[in-house]
């Protein structure tokens, strides 16, 4: 059992490292705002099309950025949950326990 735990720790460390290399994207406004994040839920970039910039409606742009960030972070969490879920499935632990 101790050996299994050590193997699981090693696999988890590799998965955590790999998550930093995985990238996801969130968009809003039909793609005029794009946000990229990695599997560690770190925002890598924010791209805003010039078409989205209306000085008369800054609130809309703020809402679109917020929506794209939240979508990217949601996708990043899904990737992490899937990767870690594969690890726990192999030893019979319920997903989300780790």
C-alpha positions in Angstrom: 0.0 0.0 0.0 2.9 2.4 0.8 4.3 1.6 -2.6 1.0 2.5 -4.3 0.9 5.8 -2.4 4.4 6.7 -3.5 3.5 5.9 -7.1 0.4 7.9 -6.8 2.4 10.9 -5.5 4.8 10.6 -8.4 2.0 10.5 -10.9 0.3 13.4 -9.3 3.5 15.5 -9.4 3.8 14.7 -13.2 0.1 15.6 -13.7 0.5 18.9 -11.9 3.6 19.7 -14.0 1.8 18.7 -17.2 -1.2 20.9 -16.3 1.0 23.9 -16.5 1.6 23.1 -20.1 -2.0 22.6 -21.1 -3.8 25.7 -22.4 -7.5 26.4 -22.8 -9.3 29.4 -24.2 -12.4 31.3 -23.3 -14.2 33.7 -25.6 -17.1 36.2 -25.5 -18.8 38.6 -27.7 -18.6 36.2 -30.6 -14.8 35.9 -30.3 -13.9 39.6 -30.0 -12.5 38.9 -26.5 -10.3 35.8 -26.1 -8.6 34.7 -22.9 -6.0 31.9 -22.6 -5.3 30.1 -19.4 -3.2 27.1 -18.4 -4.1 24.1 -16.3 -3.0 25.9 -13.1 -5.8 28.5 -13.6 -3.3 31.2 -14.5 -4.3 33.6 -17.2 -1.7 33.6 -20.0 -3.1 36.3 -22.3 -6.1 38.5 -23.0 -6.8 39.5 -26.6 -9.4 42.2 -27.4 -10.3 42.9 -31.0 -10.4 46.6 -31.9 -14.1 46.0 -32.9 -14.9 45.5 -29.2 -13.6 48.9 -28.1 -16.4 51.4 -27.9 -15.5 54.4 -25.7 -19.3 55.0 -25.2 -19.8 51.5 -23.8 -16.8 50.5 -21.6 -19.2 48.4 -19.4 -19.9 46.0 -22.2 -16.2 45.5 -22.8 -15.7 44.8 -19.1 -18.5 42.3 -19.1 -17.1 40.5 -22.1 -13.6 40.3 -20.6 -15.1 39.0 -17.3 -17.1 36.4 -19.2 -14.1 35.2 -21.3 -11.9 35.0 -18.2 -14.5 32.9 -16.3 -15.0 30.6 -19.3 -11.2 30.1 -19.6 -10.9 29.3 -15.9 -13.8 26.9 -16.0 -12.2 25.0 -18.9 -8.9 25.0 -17.0 -10.6 23.5 -13.9 -12.2 20.9 -16.2 -8.9 19.9 -17.6 -7.4 19.6 -14.2 -10.3 17.5 -12.9 -10.1 15.2 -15.8 -6.4 14.7 -15.4 -6.5 14.1 -11.7 -9.7 12.0 -12.1 -7.8 9.5 -14.2 -5.2 9.1 -11.4 -7.8 8.5 -8.7 -9.9 6.1 -10.9 -6.9 3.7 -11.1 -6.9 3.2 -7.3 -10.6 3.3 -6.6 -10.8 6.7 -4.8 -13.8 8.8 -5.6 -13.1 11.8 -8.0 -12.6 15.1 -6.1 -11.1 13.4 -3.0 -7.6 14.6 -3.9 
